Amino acid sequence: MNSLKRYLTDGAEILFITFISALIISFAITLFRSRKNKTALSKKCFFVLWYALALEGVSFWYNVDSMHRFRALNLHLFLWIEDFVITGPVCLWQIVLNFCLYIPLGFILAMLYKKPARLKLPLIIAGVSLLNELLQYAFAMGSTDIDDLAANTLGGVWGIALYYLAVKLREKKKPDIKLGLSVAAPFIAVAAVAVCYIIKPLGYIEADFNTKGISVHSVYLSSVNEEDFQSEAGVYIAPHYNMKALEKRTAQIFSGFGETENEKRRDKYDNLLVSYGTNPSYYTWCWDDGRFMFVTMEHGIEMNYPDEPMIDRVRLIIKDCGLELPEEFCHDDLQIEFDEYTINYRFVPYKDHIYAGELMWVADDDTLYELKSDVMVLNSANKTQKLAFETFCENLQNGNFRCAGLQGREVRSLSCEDCRLEYELDTKGYYRPLYRLHCLADGEEVIVQMALH
């Protein structure tokens, strides 16, 4: 609610400031016009000017914090399609927003012209959008993107088509096929994108897309052999706890420390629950994907199992909190720095699950001050992906893999020093397997990725 109130307040300020600016500009134009033509700007022209200034105002207002900090230029048309394939629908909101912002401008411009202007109006819309992108680049306020220019222009053109459709309907005339297709085009595009996204059972990861232009002359598998190669791996998915499950989980965490929770607070998206104990110095954060953090505000809390080594004590305490960790991987991956202990689980298989994330705690003798579990217990999605060893070798030899550091290069010798099976979150929320190889490309260290299918 606070965010909505802020956006509405900021929007009202932008409209007011740009309205005053449009009045000043209109007055100046009228003042310096020829004496033979003393007529002021029409209301429609003023409204178009106000709208164009408002578009610039929105761009500047919401990017002012990044001014002089970030400048980028993208001249690769339709790059958003690649971003959509890799990152999923979340990347489309910018394209949709740019499209929608210019629809009213196209509609209003069409109202100003009595006769259809097939080329003039789109050029005006493209000019306004180009000015906006150039100002963003000049003031280092984000990315100047040709896709944004295209989306703005197409949005304005659609606004023009909507106006002519409204005229036809008002005059009770049947719209022609071209006009109907113009109006229906955005809906057809959205439906096509949705179908392409839905029909694929799993999402995409970056390793699905090969780096273009890699030529490999010879490959050496110094640390990879067919006997140890895992040609099949499962697909996993992260758990999701609703608010009721989060409340039960926080109660179990406090119980694991012999404490009782007293107060609860949730965030507005219901993906985080913060609970405080009867001692207000003790509190826990619990996320909807199973991660949690227990803090004692430097007061400390006495740990159970005093006869066990430190790492086993923590593991048993965490088990009391409702999370069972793989015992055999704890001791080998433990890192100690002063009184801070860290264990990193790099996609460790254990009891039909995959453990991924970092476990950290701060303790001194028998006193625990902080415990943070960023470990996610990934559940099986009952799907598997495969990659035969022969195909693996052929992909390396043919340059059929992803490695940004080798893009467009010719590699005479590619030596694989280390190969690990890891998992990466795809665009549909699944953790898909991939091979991550540490290689030497003509003596240069590079990371090669290859997906299973």
C-alpha positions in Angstrom: 0.0 0.0 0.0 2.9 2.4 0.8 4.5 1.6 -2.5 1.3 2.3 -4.4 0.8 5.6 -2.5 4.4 6.6 -3.4 3.9 5.8 -7.1 0.7 7.7 -7.2 2.2 10.7 -5.4 5.3 10.7 -7.7 3.1 10.3 -10.8 1.0 13.3 -9.7 4.2 15.4 -9.2 5.5 14.4 -12.7 2.1 15.4 -14.3 2.1 18.7 -12.5 5.7 19.6 -13.3 5.4 18.6 -17.0 2.0 20.5 -17.2 3.7 23.7 -16.1 6.6 23.0 -18.5 4.2 22.5 -21.4 2.4 25.7 -20.6 5.7 27.6 -20.6 6.8 26.1 -23.9 3.4 26.7 -25.5 3.5 30.3 -24.4 7.0 30.8 -25.8 6.0 29.2 -29.1 2.9 31.4 -29.4 4.9 34.5 -28.4 7.5 34.1 -31.2 5.2 33.0 -34.0 4.7 35.1 -37.1 2.5 38.2 -36.6 0.5 37.1 -39.6 -0.5 33.9 -37.7 -1.4 34.9 -34.2 -3.3 31.8 -33.3 -2.1 29.9 -30.3 -1.3 26.2 -30.2 -4.4 24.1 -30.2 -5.5 22.2 -27.2 -4.6 18.9 -28.9 -1.1 20.1 -29.7 -0.7 21.2 -26.1 -1.9 17.8 -24.9 0.6 16.0 -27.1 3.4 18.2 -25.9 2.4 17.6 -22.3 2.3 13.8 -22.9 5.7 13.8 -24.5 7.2 15.8 -21.6 5.5 13.4 -19.2 7.1 10.4 -20.9 10.5 12.1 -20.5 9.7 13.0 -16.9 8.8 9.4 -16.0 12.1 8.2 -17.5 14.2 10.7 -15.7 12.3 10.5 -12.4 12.6 6.8 -11.9 16.2 6.7 -13.1 17.5 9.8 -11.3 19.3 7.7 -8.6 21.4 6.0 -11.3 22.4 9.2 -13.1 26.0 9.3 -14.1 26.4 5.7 -12.7 25.4 3.5 -15.6 25.5 3.9 -19.3 24.9 1.0 -21.8 24.1 0.9 -25.5 22.4 -2.1 -27.2 22.0 -2.0 -31.0 21.1 -5.7 -31.2 17.5 -5.8 -32.3 15.2 -8.4 -30.7 17.8 -9.2 -27.9 14.8 -9.4 -25.6 13.8 -12.7 -27.3 17.1 -14.3 -26.1 16.6 -12.8 -22.7 13.1 -14.2 -22.5 14.4 -17.7 -23.5 17.1 -17.6 -20.8 15.4 -15.7 -18.0 11.7 -16.4 -18.6 8.7 -14.0 -18.6 10.1 -11.8 -15.9 12.2 -9.9 -18.6 9.1 -9.1 -20.7 7.7 -6.4 -18.3 10.1 -3.8 -19.7 9.1 -4.4 -23.3 5.3 -4.5 -22.3 5.7 -1.2 -20.4 7.5 0.5 -23.2 4.8 -0.7 -25.6 1.9 0.5 -23.4 3.4 3.9 -22.6 3.2 5.1 -26.2 -0.3 3.8 -27.0 -2.0 7.0 -25.9 0.5 9.1 -27.8 -0.3 7.3 -31.0 -4.1 7.6 -30.3 -3.8 11.3 -29.7 -1.7 12.0 -32.8 -4.2 10.2 -35.0 -6.9 12.5 -33.6 -4.9 15.5 -34.8 -4.8 14.5 -38.4 -8.0 14.5 -40.4 -6.5 12.3 -43.1 -4.6 9.0 -42.5 -0.8 9.7 -42.4 0.8 6.3 -42.9 4.4 7.4 -42.5 4.3 10.8 -40.7 2.7 9.7 -37.5 5.0 6.7 -36.8 8.0 8.9 -37.6 6.8 11.4 -35.0 6.4 8.6 -32.4 9.8 7.2 -33.3 11.3 10.6 -32.9 9.9 11.1 -29.4 11.2 7.7 -28.4 14.6 8.3 -30.0 14.9 11.6 -28.1 14.1 9.8 -24.8 16.7 7.1 -25.5 19.4 9.6 -26.4 18.8 11.6 -23.3 19.1 8.4 -21.2 22.5 7.8 -22.8 23.7 11.4 -22.5 22.9 11.5 -18.8 24.1 7.9 -18.1 20.6 6.8 -16.8 20.6 3.1 -17.8 20.5 1.3 -21.0 19.9 2.9 -24.4 18.2 0.0 -26.2 17.0 -0.3 -29.8 14.4 -2.8 -28.5 12.9 -0.1 -26.4 12.8 2.2 -29.4 11.0 -0.5 -31.4 8.6 -1.3 -28.6 7.7 2.4 -28.1 7.1 2.9 -31.8 5.0 -0.2 -32.2 3.0 0.8 -29.2 2.3 4.2 -30.7 1.4 2.6 -34.1 -1.1 0.3 -32.2 -2.6 3.4 -30.6 -3.1 4.8 -34.1 -4.8 1.6 -35.2 -7.1 1.8 -32.1 -8.1 5.3 -33.1 -9.1 4.3 -36.6 -10.9 1.2 -35.3 -12.9 3.5 -32.9 -13.8 5.8 -35.9 -15.0 2.8 -37.9 -17.1 1.5 -35.0 -18.5 5.0 -34.3 -19.5 5.3 -38.0 -20.9 1.8 -37.9 -18.6 0.7 -40.7 -16.9 -2.7 -40.9 -13.2 -2.5 -40.3 -11.0 -3.9 -43.2 -8.7 -6.9 -42.8 -5.5 -4.8 -42.5 -6.9 -2.7 -39.6 -8.3 -5.8 -37.9 -4.9 -7.6 -38.1 -3.1 -4.4 -36.8 -5.3 -4.3 -33.7 -5.1 -8.1 -33.1 -1.3 -8.3 -33.7 -0.2 -7.7 -30.0 -2.7 -10.4 -28.8 -1.4 -12.8 -31.4 2.2 -12.1 -30.4 1.4 -12.6 -26.7 -0.5 -15.9 -27.4 2.5 -17.2 -29.6 5.0 -16.4 -26.8 2.8 -18.0 -24.2 2.3 -21.2 -26.3 6.1 -21.5 -26.9 6.8 -21.1 -23.2 4.1 -23.5 -22.0 4.6 -26.4 -24.3 8.2 -26.9 -23.1 8.0 -29.1 -20.0 11.2 -27.6 -18.5 12.6 -24.1 -18.7 15.9 -22.9 -20.1 19.3 -22.3 -18.6 22.2 -20.5 -20.1 24.0 -23.7 -20.8 21.3 -24.6 -23.4 22.7 -21.9 -25.7 26.1 -22.5 -27.3 28.6 -19.7 -27.6 28.8 -18.8 -31.3 32.0 -19.2 -33.3 34.1 -21.5 -31.2 36.5 -23.7 -33.2 38.4 -26.5 -31.3 41.2 -28.4 -32.9 42.0 -30.9 -30.1 40.5 -31.9 -26.8 42.3 -33.5 -23.8 40.2 -35.2 -21.1 42.8 -35.3 -18.4 40.3 -35.6 -15.5 37.3 -37.1 -17.2 36.8 -40.8 -18.0 33.9 -42.8 -19.2 33.8 -45.0 -16.0 33.2 -42.1 -13.7 31.0 -40.1 -16.1 27.4 -39.6 -14.9 25.3 -39.7 -18.0 22.0 -39.3 -16.3 20.8 -37.0 -13.6 17.5 -36.0 -12.0 15.7 -32.7 -12.1 14.8 -31.0 -8.8 12.6 -28.3 -7.5 12.8 -26.0 -4.5 10.1 -26.4 -1.7 7.6 -23.8 -1.1 6.2 -23.1 2.4 2.9 -21.3 2.8 2.5 -18.9 5.8 0.9 -21.6 8.0 3.9 -23.9 7.3 6.3 -21.0 8.0 4.6 -20.4 11.4 5.0 -24.1 12.3 8.6 -24.0 11.1 9.6 -21.0 13.2 8.0 -22.6 16.3 10.1 -25.7 15.7 13.3 -23.6 15.3 12.7 -21.9 18.7 11.9 -25.3 20.2 15.2 -26.6 18.9 16.9 -23.9 21.0 14.8 -24.5 24.0 13.0 -21.2 23.6 9.4 -20.1 22.9 8.4 -17.6 20.3 6.3 -14.6 21.3 5.7 -12.3 18.4 5.4 -12.8 14.6 5.7 -10.4 11.7 5.3 -11.2 8.0 6.3 -9.3 4.9 3.7 -8.0 2.4 4.5 -10.8 -0.1 4.1 -13.6 2.4 7.5 -15.1 1.6 9.2 -14.1 4.9 8.2 -14.6 8.5 10.1 -12.9 11.3 9.5 -14.2 14.8 10.7 -13.0 18.2 11.2 -15.1 21.3 10.0 -14.4 24.8 13.5 -13.0 25.2 13.3 -10.1 22.6 17.1 -10.6 21.9 16.3 -13.9 20.2 14.6 -13.8 16.8 14.5 -15.8 13.6 13.9 -15.1 9.9 12.3 -17.9 7.9 11.9 -17.8 4.1 9.3 -19.7 2.1 12.0 -21.8 0.3 13.2 -23.3 3.6 16.1 -21.0 4.4 16.2 -19.5 7.9 18.4 -17.4 10.3 18.5 -17.4 14.1 20.1 -14.4 15.8 20.7 -13.8 19.5 21.7 -10.1 19.3 25.2 -10.8 20.8 23.6 -12.1 24.0 24.3 -15.7 23.0 22.4 -18.9 23.8 23.8 -22.1 25.3 24.1 -25.0 22.9 22.9 -28.5 23.6 24.9 -31.7 23.2 28.0 -30.6 25.1 29.8 -33.9 24.6 29.8 -33.7 20.8 32.4 -31.9 18.6 31.4 -28.4 17.5 30.3 -29.3 14.0 28.2 -32.3 15.2 26.6 -30.1 17.9 25.4 -27.6 15.3 24.2 -30.4 13.0 22.2 -32.0 15.8 20.7 -28.6 16.8 19.7 -27.9 13.2 18.1 -31.4 13.1 16.1 -30.3 16.2 15.1 -27.3 14.2 13.6 -29.5 11.5 16.5 -29.6 9.0 18.6 -32.8 8.5 22.0 -32.2 6.9 24.2 -34.8 5.2 26.6 -35.9 8.0 29.4 -37.3 5.8 29.9 -34.0 4.0 30.2 -31.8 7.0 33.8 -32.3 8.2 35.5 -32.1 4.8 33.9 -28.8 3.7 34.2 -27.0 7.1 35.9 -23.6 7.0 36.8 -21.7 10.2 37.7 -18.1 10.5 38.0 -16.9 14.1 34.7 -17.8 15.7 32.8 -18.0 12.4 32.2 -21.5 10.9 31.0 -22.1 7.3 30.0 -25.2 5.3 29.2 -25.0 1.6 27.0 -27.7 0.1 27.5 -27.7 -3.7 24.5 -29.7 -4.8 25.1 -32.7 -2.4 22.8 -35.7 -3.0 21.4 -37.2 0.2 18.3 -39.3 0.7 16.5 -38.5 -2.6 17.2 -34.8 -2.2 19.9 -32.3 -3.3 21.4 -30.0 -0.7 22.5 -26.6 -2.1 23.6 -23.6 -0.2 25.7 -22.4 2.7 25.5 -23.0 6.4 27.2 -20.4 8.7 27.3 -20.0 12.4 29.1 -17.9 15.0 29.9 -19.6 18.2 32.4 -19.4 21.1 32.8 -22.5 23.3 29.3 -23.5 24.4 27.6 -20.3 23.3 25.9 -19.7 19.9 25.4 -16.2 18.7 24.2 -16.6 15.2 23.0 -19.4 12.9 22.2 -18.8 9.2 21.1 -21.7 7.0 21.0 -20.7 3.3 20.7 -24.4 2.5 17.8 -25.4 0.3 16.6 -29.0 0.3 15.6 -29.6 -3.3 12.9 -32.2 -4.0 12.9 -34.5 -7.0 10.6 -33.4 -9.8 10.4 -37.0 -11.1 12.2 -36.0 -14.3 15.6 -37.0 -15.6 17.9 -35.6 -18.2 20.7 -37.5 -20.1 23.9 -36.9 -21.9 25.9 -39.8 -23.3 29.7 -39.8 -22.8 30.2 -40.0 -26.6 27.9 -37.0 -27.1 29.8 -35.1 -24.4 33.1 -35.7 -26.2 31.7 -34.7 -29.5 30.2 -31.5 -28.1 33.7 -30.5 -26.8 35.4 -31.3 -30.1 32.8 -29.4 -32.1 32.6 -26.4 -29.9 29.1 -27.3 -29.0 29.1 -25.8 -25.5 28.7 -22.4 -23.7 31.8 -20.4 -22.7 31.6 -16.6 -22.9 35.4 -16.3 -22.7 35.8 -18.3 -26.0 33.2 -16.6 -28.1 34.3 -16.2 -31.7 37.8 -17.7 -31.0 39.8 -20.5 -32.5 41.2 -22.9 -29.8 44.0 -25.2 -30.7 44.1 -27.1 -27.4 41.3 -27.5 -24.9 42.3 -29.4 -21.8 39.6 -30.4 -19.2 41.1 -30.2 -15.8 38.0 -30.7 -13.7 34.3 -31.7 -14.4 31.5 -31.4 -12.0 27.8 -32.1 -12.2 26.0 -29.1 -10.8 22.5 -27.6 -11.0 21.1 -24.3 -12.2 17.7 -22.7 -11.8 15.8 -22.6 -15.1 13.1 -20.2 -16.2 10.3 -22.4 -14.8 11.7 -22.8 -11.3 13.4 -26.3 -11.9 16.9 -27.0 -10.9 18.4 -28.7 -14.0 21.7 -30.6 -14.2 24.6 -29.3 -16.2 28.3 -30.1 -16.4 30.7 -27.3 -15.3 34.2 -27.9 -16.6 37.4 -26.1 -15.5 39.5 -26.1 -18.7 42.7 -24.7 -20.2 42.1 -23.2 -23.6 45.6 -22.7 -25.1 46.8 -22.3 -21.5 44.1 -19.8 -20.4 41.7 -20.9 -17.6 38.1 -20.9 -18.7 34.7 -22.3 -17.5 32.8 -24.4 -19.9 29.1 -25.3 -19.4 27.2 -28.1 -21.0 23.6 -28.9 -20.4 21.9 -32.4 -20.2 18.7 -32.9 -22.2 
